[in-house]
Amino acid sequence: MRSHALIDGNKWLALAATIAFLGVNGRRLTLSNDQAYKLIVEVATGELDEVASIADRIRRGSEARHL
């Protein structure tokens, strides 16, 4: 078995992509590290799997960036 360079890499890359997407759209993530981890794990395990629910959690956990 090979070791993975990134532990939970897909989850963390998904979070990084979410942060980048929000940034491109003028928003920033305001979730705590624990809240962001919980969100990503819930999506990855299928506990949270409806797009509208995921979008709502991201919407509530982000705010407009002030330039």
QUIZI-V996538 format. One record per pair of residues at least 12 apart in sequence whose C-alpha atoms are under 7 Angstrom apart, sorted by the first residue. I is the first residue (numbers start at 0). J is the second residue. D is the distance in whole Angstrom. If there is no record, write none. Layout:
i=[I	I]
j=[J	J]
d=[D	D]
//
This chain:
i=[10	14	25	25	26	26	26	26	27	27	27	27	28	28	28	29	29	29	30	30]
j=[39	39	63	64	61	62	63	64	61	62	63	64	60	61	62	60	61	62	60	61]
d=[6	7	6	5	6	5	4	5	5	6	6	6	6	4	7	5	5	7	5	7]
//
